[in-house]
Amino acid sequence: MIIVMRKGATKEQCIALEERIREAGLEPHVIHGTERNVYGAVGDERVITEQFFEVCEGVERVMPILAPYKLASVEVKPEKTAIQLGSSLIGGQRIGIIAGPCSVESRAGIIEAAQMVKEAGAIALRGGAYKPRTNPYAFQGLQEEGLEYLAEAREATGLPVVTEVLSPEGVEIVAKFADVLQVGARNMQNFLLLKALGNTQKPVLLKRGMSATIQELLFAAEYILSAGNPNVILCERGIRTFEDHTRNTLSLSSIPALRERTHLPVLADPSHGTGHASLVGPMSKAAIAAGADGLIIEVHPHPEKALVDGAQSLNPQQFIQLMKELKPLAQAVGREM
């Protein structure tokens, strides 16, 4: 349920309401507004009526939440959420581009990539220190050494670092080095990991699973939100279909569909969504036209030498050119780069 407090409701009245929510077996989640507070009472509310909360002092009105994902829903928070990444926002007026290599391969390589993507206009650096691989003999990443290199790249450029965490046990060490913790497609329904990420306050970039529906993606976000972390960024990275001319099928219709249903910012990953560098530019433009708040793009100083996903990585010249081409498109849809 959504419980809207009256303008000028006292701190004591808010505390009393929170106690009333817990008495009902629900969990209170407060959204601080400029004039009044709104509470989401989350849990099994089947035996609780609106009148149970309407009698509380300071309450203006009580409304049921119709969406099954409560905290992610626009019913709870009609205004869009913007999440701070360094000096920039994801979900605001500006379209944010996160870029870098799929994997951290060396200290010199990640610093070179960071400097290049920053000069081209990226707001954050991506790079995998831990790599979940289908083939157990494939390169698994430099792991903690890779995290240290990412931290050095941040120090050299000022770019916030986005990197993947694979398990609940890994959250603490990755959070020590990273600014944004990424949940990959394979882990979207790793519920223990989602709960662990909910106990941090660092932004979480949550990628859609390869066979996940939009509702399942929002339920995954709900795990993080309900555990106490409001800083969730959704990412459409393509789903698995019968089509084989691309690595995945980038479902661009999910972007406006998500924007109708949730206040959380939505990114697109045209690199994993296509698997081909030549398709990254067109699908980047299409994603922005569809309403994406940003993109996460794989860029490698030398894609032909990349240990992971070289075929879908842009080289520096391609990325610079794409950033130039995206600016007028962003303006055409009322956004900025």
N, C-alpha and C positions, 0 to 999 in steps of 0.2 A: 504493500500500500504506500501511497504518497501522502504525507502529512505536511500541510503548509501552515506554518506559524503566522500569527498576526504580525503586522508591522509594529515594532516596539515590544515584542514579547521579551520577557526578562530571562536572564540566565537561569534563574531558579525554575521558571516554567519549562525551559528547554531540558534541564536536568530531570525534572519530574516526568516529562514525556519520555525521555530515554529510558527511565526506570520502568515506565508503563509498557514500553515496547518490549523490554526484556522480560517483564512479567508475563507477557503473552507468548513467550518462547521465540520471539523474533529478534533479529539483530538490527540495531539502528545505524544508519549511514547518513550523515548530515552533509548537505550541500549548502555552503554559505553564500547567500546572495547579497546584493548591495543594500537591500532594505529589509529582507526577512530571510529566515532559514527554512529550508525544506528538508524533511526527513524521509528517507526510504526505509520502510520496515520490511526486512527481507527474511523469508523463511516460509514455513508451511502456514499460510494464513487462512486455510479453509474454514476453521472454526471461529475465526475472529471477524466481527462485523465492524463497519465504519464507526458505529456509535461507541464502540469500546474506546476509541481515541478522541472522538468529538467532544466528550465530556471533560477532557483535560483543559485546564486553563491555558490560554494563549494560543489555542488551536483555531485556525480560521476555517479550514476545510480538510476533508479526508477523501481520497480517491483511490480506487483499486488500480493496480498496474495490470494491464491486459497482456502485455508481452511476457512470455515465459522467462526471458532473460531480463532481470529487473534493473540492475544498476547500469547496464549497457544501453538501456532503452532511452529513446528520446522522450518517453513519457515522464521519466524521472528528471531528465535534464534536457530541455528543448534547445538550449543554446549549445553550439559546438564546443567541444573541448580542444584547447590548444596546449601542447606539451612543449616545455622548454628543452632545447638541445643547444647547450652552450649559449651563444648570444642570439640564437634564432628560435623560431617556433615552428612546430609541425602542427598543422590544423588551423593556422591563421590565414591571413590574406596572402602571404607569400608561399609559393610552392617550393618545398624543400627537396633538394637532391642529395641523397646519400650515395657515395661512390667509393670504389676501391676494389682490390683484387678479391677473388673468392677465398683464397687462402693466404695467410702470412707465410711467406717462403724464406725470407731472410730479413735481417735488420735493414740493410741498404735498400732492398726492394720495397719494403713497406713505407719507408720514409720518402723514397722517390715518388711512390704512388700518391702518398698524402700531399706532398707539395704540389704535384701536378693537378690533382682534383680540386684542391683549394684554389689554385690560380684560375681554374676554369669556372669556379663559382659554387662548388659543392659546400654544403653546410655541415657535413659529418663524414667520417671515414669508416667504411666497412672493411672487415677482414676477419677471416676465420682462424682462430688459434686451435680450436678443437673441431675436427671435421667428421661428421657421421658419414660413413661410406658403405654403400651396398656391398662392395668387394672388400673382404677383410684384409686383403694384401695391398690395397691402395693406400696412398698417402693419407695419414690420419691427422695431420697438422703438427705444428711445433709445440702445441699445448702451452704450458706455463711460460716457456721461453717466448712463444709467440705473443702472449699477453704482455710481456715486458717490452717487446719490440713495438707493439701497438701504443703502449704508454709513452715510449720515446717519440713515436711519430706524432702523438698529441702534443707533447712538449715542444716539438720542433715547429709545428704548424698552428696549434691552437684549436684544431678540429676535434670535436667530441668523437669518441670511439664507439662503434656498434659491432658487437661480436656475439657469437652464439654460445649458449650454455646448454649442456646435454643432460644434466641430471640434477636432482635436488642437492646432492653432495657438492656439486660444482658451483652452486650459486655464490657462495661466500668468496671463493677465490676469483671468479670472473668479475664479480661486483667490485672487488678491490681495484681492478684495473680498468674496467669498462664504464662508459657513461650510459650506454643503452644495452640491455640484455636481450638478445634475440632468441626466440623459440622457433626452431625450424619446422618444416612441414611434417617431418616424421614424429615430432614431439608435441604436436598441437593438442593431442589428447593424453599426454603424460600428466595426469592430474596431480600427482605428487609434486612434480616440477612446477606446475602452475601455482599450486598452493604455496610452495616455497618462494616463488617470485612475488606472490602477494604479500609476503612478509617483509619485502624490501620496499623502498620508496623510489628506486631508480626506474626510469622508463623501461617498458617491455615492448619489444617489437614482435608481435605475434603473427606468424605466417599461417595462412590457410593450409590445411592438410591436403594431400594429393587427391583424396576422395571425399573430402568433407563438404557438407552443405553450408550455406551461409548461416543457418541457425546453429549448426554445430560449432562454427567459428565463434559466434557470439556467446554461446555457452562456455567455450574455452576462455574467452575474455572475462566472463562472469566469475569464473573461478578465481582469477587474479584480483578482480575488483572486490569481490565479497571477502577476500582475505585481507583487504585493507590498502591495496595499492591502486590509486586512481589513474596512474600514468600508463595507459595501454594504447599502443598504436597497432592498428590492424594492417595486414598486408596480403593483397591478392597476388599470388605467385604462380597461378596456373594449376589446373587440375588434370588428372589422368583420364583420357578418353580413348576411343578407338583410333583417333587420328594419329598418324606417325610421321607427318612431314615436319612437325615441331616436337621439341622435347616434352612440352606439356601444352594444354590448351588454355591460353590466357583468357579467363572469363571476365571481359571488361564490363559486362552487364552487372556484375556483382558490385561494382563501385557505386553507381547511383542507387542500387538496391540497398547497400549498406548505409549510405548517407540518408536514406529515408527512415531507417530503423534505429540507427545509433548515433550518439553524439561523439563517438570516438573518431579520431583522424584515421584516414584510409590511404595507404600507399599502394603502389603497384610495383611488381618486380618483373620487368620485361626481359631480363636476362634468363632467369629460370623459366619464365613463361613461354619462351620461344626456343632457347637453346642455340640460337644462331645470331651472331653479331650483326648480320645484315638486316635482321628483323627488329633489333632493339630500338632503333630510331623511330620507325613508323609506329610501333606499339607504345612507345613512350608518349608520342604525340596524341595517339588515340586515348591513352589513359588520362592525360590531362584534360582532353576534351570531354571525357566522361565524368570528370569531377574529382580526380585523385588529388589528395593534398600534397603528394610528393611521389618520388620514385627512388628505388634502390637499384643501382646499376653496377654491374661488374666492369671494372676498368683495370687493365694490367699494363705496365710499361712495355712489356713484350709478350703479347698473348701467345705467340708461337712457341714460347718457352715455358708457359705456365704449367705448373704441376697439376692443377685442377681447373677444369672448365674453360680452357683457353678458347674453344670454339665459340663461346657465347660472350666473351669479354671484348670490350672496345679497346682500341689502342688510344694513346693520348690525343692524337690528331682527330680521331673519330669522336671522342668525347667532347673536345673543345668545340667542334663543329655542331654537334647535337645541342650543346648548351646554347649556342648562338641561335639555333633554329627554334628552340623552345620558348625563347623570350617573347616574340610576337604572338605565339599561340596562347601563352599565359595571359597576355593583355587582352586577347580576343575573348577570353572567357571570364574577364573581370578579375584576374589574379595578377600577381607579380612574381618575378624570379629573383 
